[in-house]
Amino acid sequence: RWLEQRVVRAARPGQARVVVELGPGTGGTTRALLRALPPGARLLAIELSEDFAARLPAAVADPRLVVRQGSAERLGEFLAELGWPAADVVVSGIPFSTMPVTVGECVAAAVADALAPGGRFVAYQLRPHVAQRATPRLGEPACAWEWRNIPPMRVYTWTKAGR
């Protein structure tokens, strides 16, 4: 719960209209984001695992949540299919350290392209690979450790230029 709280504080979803979560898994961070979202906001959860994507809507029953199964590389495609504007916030727990470099670069590019000016990208990671992929597109991140998490996690935050 400490990590979820730190991620939500970094994301600042209270004023968001569109939030995207990459890799929601069983929905812990999803629930924390939904608690912080305003009533009219929407949360798009993109999950690679068919099993997790199928279970998430039942596990997290909230009409603001839309789940899509597929790669985070398709972020822009999913937003376009839904007719949603650019994301105010993208949150990611997907493990950039275990994916091929080219996939990580494509995901980082998709995030940068999908963020609205002034939008925030928050990634919680054990290793720094996400920073190596996202920094060339979004600039230097703020980084804080959540030491109370097991294992401790870095929480990176980028703000897209503009606005």
C-alpha positions in Angstrom: 0.0 0.0 0.0 3.0 2.4 0.6 4.0 2.0 -3.1 0.4 2.6 -4.3 0.2 5.7 -2.2 3.5 7.1 -3.5 2.5 6.3 -7.1 -0.9 8.1 -6.7 0.8 11.1 -5.1 3.3 11.3 -8.0 0.5 10.9 -10.6 -1.7 13.6 -9.1 -4.9 12.2 -10.8 -7.3 14.4 -8.9 -7.6 16.8 -11.9 -7.3 14.2 -14.6 -9.8 13.4 -17.3 -7.9 10.4 -18.8 -5.5 8.1 -16.9 -3.8 5.1 -18.4 -2.4 2.2 -16.4 0.1 -0.1 -18.1 0.2 -3.5 -16.6 -2.5 -3.4 -14.0 -2.1 -7.1 -13.1 -4.5 -8.0 -10.3 -5.6 -4.4 -9.8 -4.0 -3.0 -6.6 -2.8 0.2 -8.2 -5.9 0.3 -10.4 -8.0 0.5 -7.2 -5.8 3.2 -5.7 -6.0 5.3 -8.9 -9.8 5.0 -9.0 -10.1 6.1 -5.4 -8.2 9.3 -6.4 -9.9 10.0 -9.7 -12.6 12.6 -10.0 -16.1 11.2 -10.8 -16.0 12.1 -14.5 -12.6 10.8 -15.3 -11.8 7.6 -17.1 -9.1 4.9 -16.5 -7.8 2.8 -19.3 -6.0 -0.3 -18.1 -3.8 -2.0 -20.7 -2.8 -5.6 -19.7 -0.7 -8.0 -21.8 -1.9 -11.1 -20.0 -5.2 -12.4 -21.3 -6.0 -14.0 -17.9 -5.4 -10.8 -16.0 -7.2 -8.7 -18.6 -10.2 -11.0 -18.4 -10.3 -11.0 -14.5 -9.7 -7.3 -13.9 -13.2 -5.9 -14.8 -14.9 -8.3 -12.3 -12.3 -7.7 -9.6 -12.5 -3.9 -9.9 -16.1 -3.1 -10.6 -16.1 0.6 -11.5 -17.8 2.1 -14.6 -14.8 4.5 -15.1 -12.5 1.5 -15.8 -12.0 0.2 -19.3 -9.7 -2.7 -19.8 -7.9 -3.6 -23.1 -5.8 -6.7 -23.6 -2.6 -6.1 -25.6 0.8 -4.5 -25.6 1.5 -1.1 -24.1 2.9 -0.3 -27.5 -0.7 0.1 -28.6 -1.5 2.8 -26.1 -2.3 5.4 -28.8 -4.4 2.9 -30.8 -6.5 2.1 -27.7 -7.1 5.8 -26.9 -8.1 6.4 -30.5 -10.5 3.4 -30.6 -12.2 4.8 -27.5 -12.4 8.3 -28.9 -10.6 9.6 -25.8 -8.3 12.6 -25.7 -4.6 12.5 -24.9 -3.8 11.1 -21.4 -3.3 13.4 -18.5 -1.5 10.6 -16.6 0.2 7.3 -17.6 1.2 5.0 -14.8 3.4 1.9 -15.4 4.5 -1.0 -13.4 5.6 -3.1 -16.4 9.1 -4.4 -16.1 11.2 -2.5 -18.6 14.3 -4.4 -17.4 13.0 -7.8 -18.7 11.6 -6.6 -22.1 13.7 -6.3 -25.3 15.3 -2.9 -25.6 13.3 -2.2 -28.9 10.0 -3.0 -27.2 10.9 -0.7 -24.2 11.8 2.1 -26.6 8.5 1.6 -28.5 6.5 1.7 -25.2 8.3 4.9 -24.1 7.6 6.5 -27.5 3.9 5.4 -27.2 3.7 7.0 -23.8 5.3 10.2 -24.9 3.0 10.4 -27.9 -0.1 9.7 -25.9 0.5 12.2 -23.1 -1.1 15.6 -23.2 1.2 18.6 -22.8 1.8 18.9 -19.1 0.8 15.2 -18.6 2.7 13.0 -16.2 4.3 9.6 -16.7 4.9 7.7 -13.5 6.7 4.4 -13.5 7.5 2.3 -10.5 10.5 0.0 -11.1 13.2 -1.9 -9.3 15.8 -1.2 -11.9 16.5 2.0 -13.9 15.8 0.7 -17.4 12.6 2.7 -17.8 14.6 5.9 -17.3 17.0 4.9 -20.1 14.0 4.5 -22.4 11.8 7.5 -21.4 14.3 10.2 -20.6 15.3 10.8 -24.3 11.6 11.5 -25.1 10.4 13.2 -21.9 13.5 14.8 -20.3 15.0 14.1 -16.9 12.6 12.5 -14.3 12.2 13.1 -10.7 13.0 9.9 -8.8 12.0 8.8 -5.3 12.5 5.5 -3.5 9.7 3.7 -1.7 11.8 1.9 0.9 8.8 0.5 2.7 7.9 -1.7 -0.3 9.4 -5.2 -0.5 11.4 -5.0 -2.6 12.1 -1.3 -2.5 11.0 0.5 -5.7 12.0 3.6 -7.6 9.2 5.9 -8.5 10.1 7.9 -11.6 8.0 10.9 -12.6 8.2 12.8 -15.9 6.1 15.8 -16.9 5.7 16.3 -20.7 6.7 19.8 -21.8 3.9 22.2 -22.6 0.7 23.6 -21.0 
